[in-house]
Amino acid sequence: MPAKGVLVAVTADVVIAGGGVIGTAIAWRAAMAGLDVVLADPAQGDAASLVAAGMLAPVSEALFGEGALLRINLLAVARFGSFAAELEEVTGQRIGLRREGTLAIAYDPGDYAALMRLTAFRRSAGLDAVELDSRACRKLESFLTPDVHGGVLFAGDWSVDNRRYAAALREAAAAAKVRIVRDRVTEVLTRDGRTRGARLADGGEIASAQVVVAAGCGSSAIAGLPAEVRAAVRPVKGQLLRLRHPDAMPPVISHTIRATVRGADVYLVPRADGEVIVGATQEERGPDRTVTAGGVHDLLHDAMSVLPVTSELILAETCAGLRPGTPDNGPIVGGFGAGDGAGNGPGNGPGNGQRGLLLATGHYRNGILMSPVTADAIVACLTGQPLAAEWEPFTPGRFMSRPGAREGSR
Ligand SMILES: Cc1cc2nc3c(=O)[nH]c(=O)nc-3n(C[C@H](O)[C@H](O)[C@H](O)COP(=O)(O)OP(=O)(O)OC[C@H]3O[C@@H](n4cnc5c(N)ncnc54)[C@H](O)[C@@H]3O)c2cc1C
């Protein structure tokens, strides 16, 4: 493997910038489709993918006015099972997929009324929701506070251990002969409207007719992308806690629990190995990834309000990550061609960008969930197939106001 600082001539069928779950899932599937893949990432340890809670929660994440996102998220959870099974089979690793669902709880009649409005909306979209009174909630989760007013079980939500998942993806990609370059992509290179490769921070270049930008919120710093697309991706900070059961203490929850405490949302996600994830803050603070005393305090306070026994768990880790947010909360997936979203297939017009450039970023709160379907969509583009119709609301073109608005390409 070329190391950082070593200038070598590298060529590939496709370069992927970014090795979080999105870039690594694409790399694995692209290599499985027969492509020669280089994945460039200076430090996968900074990825939001390693901070996330791992909820696969199309139902409890479904909000008013986000119908297209809900459709993709439902396809994503439906795809996750077979994708996870193949990944586990290939790697021999267990990734901690859980299917117990989410228990959303409300404290007072006001919270409950708000939950019921969301529940009616979710039901109108065909989603499964079972209303539960206080006693029924506590029958499901016996450590819940007695103050709970009522709740709803959303059985369509799953969860996964995102760190195990990311590790398994890396192993599967390596087994599929994906080449890793430990460096940052600084620029997507073009000539005459066609992608010709990627420039690295060490000054080296990788020659490739196709480049996929999957660098999470780092995507906005890569030159050669349309300016509007770069501007559309912003970091949304999230602080999160990892708690552990003391030895001999049985698991305190079996469902993902979500609640609103003093207007702030908190969730607790159980893991098979006894870890409990408590998350998460939502902060507009640019690239700041610090963990604050206030953030930890609020998360612990809110978690203890929902589940008082939280105070007996071990505070194993505090962390913060940057969600790649977008103005409409939807991902940015596809390319700039007229037909397939990629500009790669025969018969496509030039679109309003360059051929061979694909985006897979902006997955905001649902990037773990959407990683398998994103990989499917991007690999379809890379192999000359059309982008599936459900992705049309999420192509980069929605942010483009004028043709050819690229920045820094040459
Ligand atoms: C607190 C928190 C909780 C979350 N909970 C959930 C959840 O429960 N469920 C869910 O589905 N999602 C969740 N998310 C969102 C999810 O983590 C993200 O949507 C997802 O991880 C995005 O994946 P990614 O691969 O696009 O980006 P990342 O995981 O951020 O990876 C980007 C990678 O690109 C690399 N990179 C950056 N710049 C460059 C460059 N110029 N060249 C090459 N490489 C580069 C970085 O080093 C990094 O490894 C959560 C996020 C946070 C922060």
The ligand as an SDF file (V2000), in Angstrom:
LIG
                    3D

 53 58  0  0  0  0  0  0  0  0999 V2000
  -23.8650   11.2050   18.0800 C   0  0  0  0  0  0  0  0  0  0  0  0
  -24.2910   10.5740   16.7840 C   0  0  0  0  0  0  0  0  0  0  0  0
  -25.2640    9.5850   16.7960 C   0  0  0  0  0  0  0  0  0  0  0  0
  -25.6810    8.9960   15.6020 C   0  0  0  0  0  0  0  0  0  0  0  0
  -26.5810    7.9760   15.6490 N   0  0  0  0  0  0  0  0  0  0  0  0
  -26.9570    7.3600   14.4970 C   0  0  0  0  0  0  0  0  0  0  0  0
  -27.8460    6.2620   14.5420 C   0  0  0  0  0  0  0  0  0  0  0  0
  -28.2900    5.8340   15.5960 O   0  0  0  0  0  0  0  0  0  0  0  0
  -28.1810    5.6720   13.3540 N   0  0  0  0  0  0  0  0  0  0  0  0
  -27.6960    6.1090   12.1580 C   0  0  0  0  0  0  0  0  0  0  0  0
  -28.0640    5.5260   11.1250 O   0  0  0  0  0  0  0  0  0  0  0  0
  -26.8460    7.1490   12.1000 N   0  0  0  0  0  0  0  0  0  0  0  0
  -26.4760    7.7850   13.2270 C   0  0  0  0  0  0  0  0  0  0  0  0
  -25.6180    8.8470   13.1970 N   0  0  0  0  0  0  0  0  0  0  0  0
  -25.2330    9.3760   11.8900 C   0  0  0  0  0  0  0  0  0  0  0  0
  -24.1460    8.5450   11.2690 C   0  0  0  0  0  0  0  0  0  0  0  0
  -23.0980    8.3750   12.1700 O   0  0  0  0  0  0  0  0  0  0  0  0
  -23.6500    9.2430   10.0040 C   0  0  0  0  0  0  0  0  0  0  0  0
  -24.7010    9.6020    9.1510 O   0  0  0  0  0  0  0  0  0  0  0  0
  -22.7270    8.2960    9.2400 C   0  0  0  0  0  0  0  0  0  0  0  0
  -21.7490    7.7660   10.1070 O   0  0  0  0  0  0  0  0  0  0  0  0
  -22.0700    9.0140    8.0910 C   0  0  0  0  0  0  0  0  0  0  0  0
  -21.1420    8.1130    7.5450 O   0  0  0  0  0  0  0  0  0  0  0  0
  -20.0530    8.6060    6.5260 P   0  0  0  0  0  0  0  0  0  0  0  0
  -19.2630    7.4200    6.1410 O   0  0  0  0  0  0  0  0  0  0  0  0
  -20.7130    9.4240    5.4620 O   0  0  0  0  0  0  0  0  0  0  0  0
  -19.2020    9.6800    7.3490 O   0  0  0  0  0  0  0  0  0  0  0  0
  -18.1450    9.4410    8.5010 P   0  0  0  0  0  0  0  0  0  0  0  0
  -18.4760    8.2700    9.3110 O   0  0  0  0  0  0  0  0  0  0  0  0
  -17.9590   10.7530    9.1950 O   0  0  0  0  0  0  0  0  0  0  0  0
  -16.8210    9.0770    7.7140 O   0  0  0  0  0  0  0  0  0  0  0  0
  -16.2070   10.0310    6.8710 C   0  0  0  0  0  0  0  0  0  0  0  0
  -14.7880    9.5660    6.6520 C   0  0  0  0  0  0  0  0  0  0  0  0
  -14.2160   10.3890    5.6500 O   0  0  0  0  0  0  0  0  0  0  0  0
  -12.8810   10.6900    6.0210 C   0  0  0  0  0  0  0  0  0  0  0  0
  -12.5290   11.9170    5.3150 N   0  0  0  0  0  0  0  0  0  0  0  0
  -12.8810   13.1910    5.6240 C   0  0  0  0  0  0  0  0  0  0  0  0
  -12.3680   14.0370    4.7160 N   0  0  0  0  0  0  0  0  0  0  0  0
  -11.7050   13.2820    3.8050 C   0  0  0  0  0  0  0  0  0  0  0  0
  -10.9960   13.5760    2.6150 C   0  0  0  0  0  0  0  0  0  0  0  0
  -10.8510   14.8320    2.1700 N   0  0  0  0  0  0  0  0  0  0  0  0
  -10.4250   12.5570    1.9430 N   0  0  0  0  0  0  0  0  0  0  0  0
  -10.5440   11.2830    2.3740 C   0  0  0  0  0  0  0  0  0  0  0  0
  -11.2220   10.9460    3.4890 N   0  0  0  0  0  0  0  0  0  0  0  0
  -11.8010   11.9300    4.1810 C   0  0  0  0  0  0  0  0  0  0  0  0
  -12.8890   10.7870    7.5310 C   0  0  0  0  0  0  0  0  0  0  0  0
  -11.5910   10.5330    8.0620 O   0  0  0  0  0  0  0  0  0  0  0  0
  -13.8920    9.6960    7.8920 C   0  0  0  0  0  0  0  0  0  0  0  0
  -13.2580    8.4700    8.1370 O   0  0  0  0  0  0  0  0  0  0  0  0
  -25.1380    9.4270   14.3690 C   0  0  0  0  0  0  0  0  0  0  0  0
  -24.1450   10.3900   14.3600 C   0  0  0  0  0  0  0  0  0  0  0  0
  -23.7100   10.9630   15.5600 C   0  0  0  0  0  0  0  0  0  0  0  0
  -22.6110   11.9780   15.5370 C   0  0  0  0  0  0  0  0  0  0  0  0
  1  2  1  0
  2  3  1  0
  2 52  2  0
  3  4  2  0
  4  5  1  0
  4 50  1  0
  5  6  2  0
  6  7  1  0
  6 13  1  0
  7  8  2  0
  7  9  1  0
  9 10  1  0
 10 11  2  0
 10 12  1  0
 12 13  2  0
 13 14  1  0
 14 15  1  0
 14 50  1  0
 15 16  1  0
 16 17  1  0
 16 18  1  0
 18 19  1  0
 18 20  1  0
 20 21  1  0
 20 22  1  0
 22 23  1  0
 23 24  1  0
 24 25  2  0
 24 26  1  0
 24 27  1  0
 27 28  1  0
 28 29  2  0
 28 30  1  0
 28 31  1  0
 31 32  1  0
 32 33  1  0
 33 34  1  0
 33 48  1  0
 34 35  1  0
 35 36  1  0
 35 46  1  0
 36 37  1  0
 36 45  1  0
 37 38  2  0
 38 39  1  0
 39 40  1  0
 39 45  2  0
 40 41  1  0
 40 42  2  0
 42 43  1  0
 43 44  2  0
 44 45  1  0
 46 47  1  0
 46 48  1  0
 48 49  1  0
 50 51  2  0
 51 52  1  0
 52 53  1  0
M  END
$$$$
